[in-house]
Amino acid sequence: MAKTLSKSAPFLRVCKNCGERVSDGATACKKCKATDFYETETDYLQAHYEIIGDTLVRCAHEEKKMWLPSFLRVVGPHAFAECKKIEEIEFPFALKEIGQNAFGGCSALQKISLPADIERIGTGAFAYCHALKTVEYRGLIDGFFEIEQTDLFRGLACPTLYIDGAPLEELIVPAWVTELKEKQFWGAKFLKRVVLPPTVKRIGAHAFEFCENLEEVVFSEGLEHIDTYAFLGTGVKEIVLPVSLKTMNACVFQSCKKLTKATVKKNLRQIGVSAFEKCTSLREVVIAEGVQGIQTSAFRGCTDLEKIIIPKSVSLVAMWAFKDCSKSKLRIYARALWKPRFWRGGSCSWNPNRCRVKWNYKKERDKNG
């Protein structure tokens, strides 16, 4: 749980025109050539902020580049909300908390660098900051997991995540972590591999959504729940779900275009709604005896799907489970003697494209558990 800690830089003069720092002795700003400066930290703070104790309550005057004082510990809720000019802001190293919606709607904000000692970031702190492309955390990965955070980047288009100065490519989750939070690594563009320890019981909604370069996820026994959209749109190629997994909500692996094989183990009660919908490269699915249901549109649009063996334990196959699968490619091997009562038929058929089905299939008994 180690963190890096750097000392705050002393106050340098600030250009009143563009907000850039100006070194002692300089007669003009290097960026804009202006000669009018805030000479002291007090002058700068009085002109820009309302501060009570160590908490910044409100931004009173915004510029393209903003500096926060070294003594600041808290940025309060909505403090910079809807400040449309700010492009860059420097956080002090000792900052502990950023409040709910603190920078919500700062539509020009392009980059943030979170200090290593940050402990809490409120819901939607950077929501709808549409220009935000880079998020850097100045500590180590263990410290990132310690931050209390929820849905920080609501409405954003996938910022790039840097940890301790480097883009996040491999994520080995620390062994003390029990849950991956909602949208925690959403849209991490450089992320290629994730290794989960046995301590992780739950993966939150959208946790890795749109991590388009994520190719490998190593699930450990101990994981019990995967929430909605957790891996939607990722680049995973093969998944083997653990025996410990009990629930998998809707759309978990939807639109994983590179996924070729999926193995589902015995304790998963239901394959969720649209769980593998539009996985257009998916060719083989292995379902262990013990799984009880395949929900609506679970494999809809899996146009490359060639083979799936459905065990006797599956009592429900919901409507459109295999809709838009290829009639000429897909073979469905069912171990039941004939179609069970709750395999939906009629106009909302589980198999509307009439892919070939072999009942009472007995070969290739599954050994995956």
N, C-alpha and C positions, 0 to 999 in steps of 0.2 A: 504494500500500500504506500510505497514511497512516492514522494513528489519532489519536483525540483523547485527551488525558490531562489529568486534573484532580487537584488535590492532595487528599490525604486530610483529612477534617475532624478537628479535635482532639477528644479524648475529652470527652464530656459525661457528667454523672452519669446513672445508669440506675435507674429505679424497680424495686425488688425484687418488686413485686406484679405489674406488667403488662409490664415490659421496655421501656417508653417512655423516651426521653431526657428529661432534666430540666435546664433551663438553670441557670446559676450564679445564685444569689440566690433562686431559687424555693424556697418552703417546702413545696409539695405538688405532686404529679403532676397535670397538667392533665386527664389522661384518667380516672384512677381515684381521685384525691384522696389517695392514700397518701403517707406522709411518710418512709418508710424507703428509703434509696437506697444504691447502690454509689457511693462517693465517688471512687474512683480506678480507673484501668484495671486495675491489678494486682489489686485486690479482685474486680473483675468476672471477669477471666480465671481466677483461681484457683477461683472458685466454679462455673465453667461448663465449662472445657476442660482437656484434657491437651495441652500444646504442647511439642514438642521442636524447639529452634532456631526456624526460620521455618515449621514444618509443624504443622498442627493434626491430632493423631492421633485424638482421641476427644472427643465431646461427653459431659460427665459430668452435666450438669444442663440440662434443656431448659425453655424458656418459649415463649410465643406469639410473641414478637419477640426475635430474636437479633442480636447485633452481633459482627463479627469484627475483630480488632485491625489497626491500620494497617500493622504490620510483617509481617503474614502473607503468605507467598508461595505456600503449598501447603495445600489441604485434602485430607487423605489418603483412601485408599480406605475406604469404609464408615464414615467418621467420624461421620456423622449418620444412618446407616441405621436405619430403623424408628423414628425420633423422631416420635411421633404428635401432639405438641402444637404444633410449630412452624408458624406461619402466614406469617411474614415473616422474611427474613434479609438483612442488609446486608453486601455483600462490599466489602472494601477495594479501592481503585483499583489498587494494585500487585500484586494477586493474579495469579499466572501459571498455576496448575494446579489443577484439581478432579479428584480421583481417581475410579477406577472405583466405581460404585454409592455415591458419597459421600452422596447424599441419597435413595437408593433407599427407597421405602416411606414417605416423609414425607407421609402422606396428607392432612394439613391445609395443606400449603404451597400458597399461592395465587399468588404472584408472585415472579419473580426478575429481578434487574437485573445482567447480566454486565458486568464492567469492560472497558474498551477494550483493555487490555494482556493479557488472558487469552490463553494460547498453546495450552493443551491441556485438553480435558475428556474424561474417561475414559468407557468404555462403560457405558451405563445409569446415568449420573450422577444423573439425575432420574427414573429408572424408577418407574412406579407411584405417582407423585405425583398422585393422581386429582383433587385440587382445583386443580391448577396451571392457570391460565387465561391468564396473561400472561408472556411472555418478552421481555425488553428487552436489547438489546446496545448499550452506551453509546458504541460507536465507529462508524466508517463501514463501508459494505458491503465494501470491500476487506479490511478487518481481519477481518470475519466469516468470509470465505473462508480466511483464514490459520489459523484455529483448527483444531487437530487434534481431530477429534470423530467419534464413532461411536454411533449409536442412543441418543442422550441421553434421549429421552422415551418409552422403551418402555412400552406399556400405557396411554398417556395419550389423552385425547379432545381433540386438536387445540387447543393453546394459540395465542394470538394473538401474532404476532412483530412487535416494534418494532425499528427500526434507527435509531440516533441520534435517538431521541425521537419518531419518526413511524411510523405503521403502514406495513408494507411493501406497496406497491401495484404498483410497477413494478420489476422486477429486470433490470438490464442487467449481465450477468455480466462481470467484469473480463477483459481480453484475455489475461492470463497464467494463467487457471484452465484446467486440463486435465480435471478430473473433478468432477461433482456427486456428493456422497457420499450414502450411504444415509440416507433420511429427513431430508435436510438442510433442506428447506423443507416438510416434511410438515404439512399442515393449516394453512398460512399463510392465514388467513381473508380478509384484505384483498387478497391478491395477485391482480392482474388481467392482467398482461402480463409475459412473460419473453422476453428476447432473448439468444440463445446465440452466443458468438463462434466463429470457426473453430478455436480452440485446444481447445475442449471435445471430447474423444474419447469420453467415457462418461458416461451418466446412471445413477446408482445406483438400486437398488431402493427403491421408495416415495418417491422424491425429492420429488415434488409431489403425492403421494396426498392426496385429500380437500381440495385447494385448490379449493373449490367455486365461487369467483368468478373463477378463472383462465380467461379467455376466449381469449387469444391466446398462442401460442408460436411464436417465429421461430427455426427451425432453420437453422444454417449448414452449408455444406459443410465436412467435417472430422469430424463426428460419426460414430462407427463402431458404437456399442453402446448400446442402451437396455435396462435391466434390468427385472425383474419388478415389476409394479404401479406403475411410475414415474409415470403420470398417471391412475391409477384414480380415478374419481369427480370429476374436474375439470369445469369448465364450458367447455372448449375447443369452438369452433364449426367450425373447419376446420383440417386438418393437411396439410402438404406435407412429406413426409419427404425428406431430402437423398439425392443419388445415392451419397454416401460411406457411408451406413448399411449395415452388413453383417449385424448380428444384432439381433433384437428378441425378447425373451423373453416369457413368458406374461403375459397379463392387462394389458398395458401401457396400453391405453386402455379397459379394461373399465368399463362403467357410466358413460361420458361421455354423459349424457343430452341434451346440447345439440349434440353433434357431428353435422354434416349431410353433410360430404364429406371423404374421405380419399384422398390420392394417395401411392402406394407406388412407389418408383423401382427401377431395374433391378438394383442390386447387393445388395439385400436377398434373402438366400437363402430364408428361410422367413417367412411371416406366422405369428407364434407362437400357441400354444394360447390360446384365449379372448381373443385380442388386442383384438377389438372387440365382445366379447360384451355384450349388453344395452345397446348404443348405440342406444336406441330412436328417435332422430331421424335416424339415418344413412340418407341416401337414395341416395348415389352413391359408388362406390369405383372408382378408376382404378389398375390394376395394370400396370406396365411390363413389356415383354418382357425376360426375364432372371430374374425371380422364379421359383423352382423349386417351392415348396410352400405349401399353405394347411393349417395344422394343425387339430387337433380343436377344434371349437366356436368357430373363429375369428370367425365372424359370427353365432353362435347368438343368437337373440332380438332380432335387428335388425329389428323389426317394420315399420319404415317403409322398409326398403331396397327400391329400385325397379329399380336397374340396376347390374350388375357385369360387366366384360369381363375374361375370363380368358385370358391369352396362351398361346401354344403351349409356352412354356418351362416352364409349370407341369405337372410330371409327377406330383405327389401332391396330392390333396385328401382330407384325413382325415375320419374319421367325424364326423357331426353338424356339419360346417363351416357348413351353412346351416339347422340345425335351428331350428324355431319362427320362421322367416321367413315372411312372408305369401305364400301360394300365389297369391293374386289380384293382388298388387302386383309381386313380384320377377320380373325377367327376367334370366336368366343367359346371357351371350353368350360362348361358348367358341370360340376360334380353332382348336382341334383338330378333325380330321375326324370323330372319334367319341370316345367316352369312353376315355381312356387307362387302361392296366392298373391303375395304382395310385390311381385315384380310387375310394375305397371304396364298395362296393355292399352289397346284402343287408340284413340286419337292422340293421347299423350304417352305413346309407347316409350319404354326404356330403350328400345332398339328401332327407331323409326326408319333407319336406312336399310333395315333388314339384312344386316351382316349375318353371316352364317354362324349358327349355334350348334354345338354338339353337346347333347345331354348325356348324363350318366358317364361323364369322362373319368377314367380311372388311372390313366398313365401319369407319369412324372409327378409323383406325390411330392408336395412341397416340404423341404427340409429347413426352411428359413425361420420357422418359429413365429 
